[in-house]
Amino acid sequence: MDKGKRLTGPERDKLAGELKTAYESGASIRALAQGTGRSYGFVHSILTEAGTTLRGRGGATRTPLPH
């Protein structure tokens, strides 16, 4: 894929489908961005356009300490 090349029409739809499938299989947006040579924002936008339900941000969650 040519980095920075504008994607429209069928090419964009094809990429959106591939990214959606990969994301729903567990790949992170950052990993997809790195793998495609695109930015995080571009991949996020494509996933949103494709109707993907995005996961919440991971990491540790705070639980109340017992008193």
Order of alpha helices (4+ residues) and beta strands (2+ residues): alpha-alpha-alpha
